[in-house]
Amino acid sequence: MLSKRATVNEIAAEYPVSTRIFQRHKINFCCGGSVPLAEACANKGIEVQTVVAEIEREIELASPEELETWLNRPTGELIEHILTKYHRPLDDALPHLEFLATKVARVHGELDPTLLDLAYNVVQLKEELESHFIKEEQVLFPAILAGEAEKLACPIAVMLRDHEDAERHLEAIRELTHDYQKPPHACGSWRALWDGLYELERSLQEHIHLENTVLFPRVGPPA
């Protein structure tokens, strides 16, 4: 049985399939996930027992592979997973989303000015994430793999701030897209942009959670 006193990010780390439920209810399990589940549910106006039941049902139906957690896996494997599952796919996805966002804003922005704000957030997020990945891959991850704990405090602090900035962009994007609800008059590029941004949010939430909750506490210097 899940503990209502466990924090959201603790539950997400121990039961990865729970993130599906958190995403469904818009419960933050990334930068804002260090609150007890009961408190997070209360903040959203959701009955905690409803969320607990949904998570337990998800666990019951999950395959053994889906129930695997990264909590006790080797650090090198975790970093490789982050690179292959999250960094490399975004090498292509981010430029494509930037192209779509600027195209849709250019074509339809006069009738819907919010598309201009959306394009701005997408471009800013793309540029910040690309810089973020470089810092992780060239500085932080090599230091972690080399066991250089004394060099990790500053880069981890920078990465945490980057994650908070990324979450703010995601929140703005979700608001500007009205929770990714496609307008009836949306063209193909507009619809593709909404789909791509939805997948980007899901991927980044999982990515940030793995680093904030599993990787960084494991390798960071003692408090």
N, C-alpha and C positions, 0 to 999 in steps of 0.2 A: 504494500500500500504506500502511496506517495504521502509524504509529510507536507501539510499545508504550511509548516514553518520553514521548510527548505526554500532557499532562494530560487528564483526563476532560472538563473544561469547554472546553478548546481543541478537542477532537474534536467536542463537541456544537455549538460555535459554527461550525466549518467544515463539518460534515456534520449538519444538523439532524435528519435521519432517524435518526441514531444514538441520539437520546434514547429512541426506542421500545425499543431493546435495553437501554439503561441502566435504564429503568423496569421492564422485564421481569425484570432481574436485581437490582433494588433497589440499583443503583450510583448514589450521589449525584453529580449533575452540577450542583448549585446551590451552596449555601454551602460544601459540603464537596468540591467538584469539582476543587480545585487540587492534585490528586495525580496522579502518573503512572498511566496505565491499568493497567500491570502490577501496581502496588502496590494499586490499588483492587480488582482481580480477586483478588489474593492475600488481601486482607482479607475477601473474601466466599467464599473457598474455591473459586473458579472458575478454570478454565484460561484464561489470557489469550488464547491462540490461538483458543479457542472463541468468545469475545466478538468478537475481531477478524474472524473468518470471518462471524459473524452480521451485523456492521455492514457489511462489504463486500458481503454478499449483499443487504442492505437498500438500499445505495447503487445496486447494479446494477439492482434492480427499480424504483427510484424514478422518478417523472416529473420532467421538467425543473423544474417548479414546486416540487416537494418538495426539490430539491437547491439551491434558492436560499438564500443565506446573507445575514444582516443585517450581516455584518462591514464591508462597503463601501458600504452604503446610507446615504443622507443621514440625519442625526440627526433632523431634523423628521419624516421618514417613519417612523423607528423609534418615536419617541414616539407618533405617531398610531396606529401598529400596536398598541402596548401598550395604548393607551386603548380602541381599538375591539375588539381581540381578547380582552383580559383584564379591564380595569376595568369597562366597560359591561355585559358579560354577568353579572358578579358583583353588579351593583346589584340584580338580581332573584333571582339564585341564592342569595345568602347569607341573606336573610330567609326564603326558603323552606326552606333547610336548617335554620335555627334553629327554625322552626315544626315541622318533622318530628322533629328531635332531641328537642325538649321534649315533643312529643306522645307519641313512642315511650317516652321515659323515664317519663312520667306513667302511661301505660297498663301498661307491662311492667316498670317499674323495681323493683317489689317482688319479682318472681321473678328478675330479672337486674340486680343493683345496678350492674354495669359500665355499664349504659345511662345511669345518672346521671352517671358520670364522663365518658362520651362527650358527653352534652348540655352539660356544663360546658365541655369543650374546644371544642365547636362554637360555643357562644355567645361564648366568649372570643376565638376566632379571628375570628369575624364582626366583633366590635366593634373588634378591633385592625386588621383589614384596612380597615374603613371609615375609621378614623382615618388609617391609612397612605395611602390613596388621596387623602384631602383634602390631606395634607402634600405629596404628590407633585404633585398637580394645581394647588395654589394657591401653592406655594413652589418646589419643586425644578424641575419642568418649565419654568415660565416663566423661571427664572434660566438654565437651560440654553439655551433658545431665544434668550434675549437676549444670550448670550455672556458672562455675568457669572461668569467662572471663579473670581474671588476670593470669591464668595459660596457656592460649592458644597461646600467641604470638610465643613462641619458638617452640612448636610442629607443629604449622601451617607452620612456616618457613621451618622446616625440611621436612614436607610433600610436600611443593612446590618444594623444591630441588629434592626430590625423583621423583616427576612427570616429571621434566625436564630430569632427567636421564633416566626414562622409555621412554620418547619420543625419546631420542637419540638412544636408542636400537631399537625402532620401525622403525626409519628412516633407520638404518643400515640394519635391517632385510628386509625391503621393497626393498632396493637397491640390497641386495645380492640375493633376490628371483626374481629380475627383475619384480617387481610389481605382484608377485605371478603367473607369467606365467609358467605353468608346461612344462618342457621339454618333447618332444615326447617320449624319452626313459625312463622317470621316472617310477619307480616301484610303487606298491601300497602304501608302507610306505612313499615314497617321495611325492606322491600326497596327502596323508592324512596329511602330515606335512604342505604342502603349504595351504591346506584348513583350518587347525587348526590355523596357524599363521595369516591368513587373518581375521578369526573370532576374534582372540585375539586382533588384532589391532583395529577393530571396537569397541569391548567391552571396551578396555582400553581408547580409545578416549572419549567415552560417559562417562565413570567413572570419568576420570580426569576432564572433563568439568563440571560435576555436582558438584564436590568438589571445584574446583578453582573458578567457576563462581557463584554458588548458595550457597553452604554450607559455605565456608570459609568467604566470605564477610559478611554473615549474622551474624556469631558468633564471628568473630575476634575482637580484641580490636580496639578502634577508633584510626585513624592515628594521 
